Amino acid sequence: MALRIVVADATHMQYTQSVCDLIRITSQQKGSGIVNRSLEYIAEKIKSGKSVIALDNDRAVGFSYIETWSHGMFVANSGLVVDLDYRYSGLARRIKKNIFMLSRKLYPKAKIFSITTGLAVMKINSDLGFVPVTFSELTRDIEFWKGCEGCKNFDILQRNDYKICLCTGLMFDPEKPRRPKMNRILIIPQKLPWRFIFERPIIFVKHLLRRQRLLRKRNALRKQIEQNNNNLTP
Ligand SMILES: CC(C)(COP(=O)(O)OP(=O)(O)OC[C@H]1O[C@@H](n2cnc3c(N)ncnc32)[C@H](O)[C@@H]1OP(=O)(O)O)[C@@H](O)C(=O)NCCC(=O)NCCS
């Protein structure tokens, strides 16, 4: 299996029909969180370089695209789909990472968001630094919410004045990058006064060892975060 994930452009127009078929078939599956899109819509996303395709040799097996709202202030990573035969192998995670990096490259100042009912997308986005938000934090652009018209829960959204629905909103704000939780709990204790060496030597040594251990852990964590950030830098 020679799987590759590429940023689609005009040279990938031959995949438009198969991507459309993939989206259509998936949207008809029970529990699917994806809305059907027209051939023209997908063709435009491919041609304009605002989508990524997963290709197994010459077969399109995954897709996701970028939509912009509120004059580019918001970017949505939408339409994530993976062919049934290729699921549970980390492909969606790879596609999401690629579309996220592409969004950061094309719109570095935009807030990036998704709405989903799916655990897979929640997990993936959360690992990329997205945080859950209420719908009030998302774009108010009516065109975005029109995209929900094909969803079977659209009446719920309408009844709630576009403020509440079954989906969870997830947002990456470039101005407020999320600090990983573990970083916050690694609070290194202050040094004990030197007199403890003589008065309470065992406590002093234990304290010293604990401090060393936590410092090592914190440094390792910092390195890991830096590495993750470097990987995500478009
Ligand atoms: C959702 C979808 C894209 C996931 O694709 P995938 O390639 O199987 O996902 P991955 O293998 O990258 O899995 C990523 C994580 O999600 C989990 N996951 C995948 N599918 C899941 C599911 N149906 N339910 C719960 N968790 C799921 C995986 O276990 C993995 O978690 P881990 O890394 O903690 O082990 C795919 O099932 C699909 O195309 N569904 C229909 C369309 C859809 O609902 N798209 C989402 C629109 S918001």
The ligand as an SDF file (V2000), in Angstrom:
LIG
                    3D

 48 50  0  0  0  0  0  0  0  0999 V2000
  -14.0790    9.7540   11.4490 C   0  0  0  0  0  0  0  0  0  0  0  0
  -13.1130    9.1050   10.4590 C   0  0  0  0  0  0  0  0  0  0  0  0
  -12.5970   10.1780    9.5240 C   0  0  0  0  0  0  0  0  0  0  0  0
  -11.9420    8.4780   11.2440 C   0  0  0  0  0  0  0  0  0  0  0  0
  -11.0140    7.9440   10.3210 O   0  0  0  0  0  0  0  0  0  0  0  0
   -9.8620    6.9040   10.7680 P   0  0  0  0  0  0  0  0  0  0  0  0
   -8.8000    6.9230    9.7120 O   0  0  0  0  0  0  0  0  0  0  0  0
  -10.4800    5.6090   11.0820 O   0  0  0  0  0  0  0  0  0  0  0  0
   -9.3150    7.5670   12.1190 O   0  0  0  0  0  0  0  0  0  0  0  0
   -7.8760    7.3030   12.7790 P   0  0  0  0  0  0  0  0  0  0  0  0
   -7.4790    5.8710   12.4980 O   0  0  0  0  0  0  0  0  0  0  0  0
   -6.9230    8.3580   12.3660 O   0  0  0  0  0  0  0  0  0  0  0  0
   -8.2420    7.4210   14.2980 O   0  0  0  0  0  0  0  0  0  0  0  0
   -7.9710    8.5740   15.0670 C   0  0  0  0  0  0  0  0  0  0  0  0
   -8.4730    8.3400   16.4870 C   0  0  0  0  0  0  0  0  0  0  0  0
   -9.8950    8.2670   16.5100 O   0  0  0  0  0  0  0  0  0  0  0  0
  -10.3420    7.0130   17.0010 C   0  0  0  0  0  0  0  0  0  0  0  0
  -11.4970    6.6320   16.2080 N   0  0  0  0  0  0  0  0  0  0  0  0
  -11.5290    6.3990   14.8840 C   0  0  0  0  0  0  0  0  0  0  0  0
  -12.7950    6.1240   14.5010 N   0  0  0  0  0  0  0  0  0  0  0  0
  -13.5510    6.1870   15.6110 C   0  0  0  0  0  0  0  0  0  0  0  0
  -14.9430    5.9960   15.8490 C   0  0  0  0  0  0  0  0  0  0  0  0
  -15.7970    5.6890   14.8830 N   0  0  0  0  0  0  0  0  0  0  0  0
  -15.3890    6.1530   17.1070 N   0  0  0  0  0  0  0  0  0  0  0  0
  -14.5380    6.4840   18.1120 C   0  0  0  0  0  0  0  0  0  0  0  0
  -13.2150    6.6830   17.9330 N   0  0  0  0  0  0  0  0  0  0  0  0
  -12.7310    6.5200   16.7070 C   0  0  0  0  0  0  0  0  0  0  0  0
   -9.1800    6.0720   16.8350 C   0  0  0  0  0  0  0  0  0  0  0  0
   -9.2130    5.0230   17.7520 O   0  0  0  0  0  0  0  0  0  0  0  0
   -8.0030    7.0010   17.0490 C   0  0  0  0  0  0  0  0  0  0  0  0
   -7.8300    7.2500   18.4250 O   0  0  0  0  0  0  0  0  0  0  0  0
   -6.4070    6.9630   19.1360 P   0  0  0  0  0  0  0  0  0  0  0  0
   -5.3690    7.6600   18.2920 O   0  0  0  0  0  0  0  0  0  0  0  0
   -6.5840    7.5220   20.4860 O   0  0  0  0  0  0  0  0  0  0  0  0
   -6.2570    5.4820   19.0840 O   0  0  0  0  0  0  0  0  0  0  0  0
  -13.8010    7.9800    9.6320 C   0  0  0  0  0  0  0  0  0  0  0  0
  -14.4030    7.0700   10.5170 O   0  0  0  0  0  0  0  0  0  0  0  0
  -14.8730    8.5160    8.6870 C   0  0  0  0  0  0  0  0  0  0  0  0
  -14.5870    8.8260    7.5190 O   0  0  0  0  0  0  0  0  0  0  0  0
  -16.1410    8.6380    9.1720 N   0  0  0  0  0  0  0  0  0  0  0  0
  -17.2480    9.1350    8.3720 C   0  0  0  0  0  0  0  0  0  0  0  0
  -17.1420   10.6330    8.0970 C   0  0  0  0  0  0  0  0  0  0  0  0
  -17.1290   11.4510    9.3600 C   0  0  0  0  0  0  0  0  0  0  0  0
  -17.8750   11.2160   10.2920 O   0  0  0  0  0  0  0  0  0  0  0  0
  -16.2290   12.4740    9.3410 N   0  0  0  0  0  0  0  0  0  0  0  0
  -16.0770   13.3730   10.4520 C   0  0  0  0  0  0  0  0  0  0  0  0
  -16.7630   14.6490   10.1280 C   0  0  0  0  0  0  0  0  0  0  0  0
  -16.6590   15.7790   11.4780 S   0  0  0  0  0  0  0  0  0  0  0  0
  1  2  1  0
  2  3  1  0
  2  4  1  0
  2 36  1  0
  4  5  1  0
  5  6  1  0
  6  7  2  0
  6  8  1  0
  6  9  1  0
  9 10  1  0
 10 11  2  0
 10 12  1  0
 10 13  1  0
 13 14  1  0
 14 15  1  0
 15 16  1  0
 15 30  1  0
 16 17  1  0
 17 18  1  0
 17 28  1  0
 18 19  1  0
 18 27  1  0
 19 20  2  0
 20 21  1  0
 21 22  1  0
 21 27  2  0
 22 23  1  0
 22 24  2  0
 24 25  1  0
 25 26  2  0
 26 27  1  0
 28 29  1  0
 28 30  1  0
 30 31  1  0
 31 32  1  0
 32 33  2  0
 32 34  1  0
 32 35  1  0
 36 37  1  0
 36 38  1  0
 38 39  2  0
 38 40  1  0
 40 41  1  0
 41 42  1  0
 42 43  1  0
 43 44  2  0
 43 45  1  0
 45 46  1  0
 46 47  1  0
 47 48  1  0
M  END
$$$$
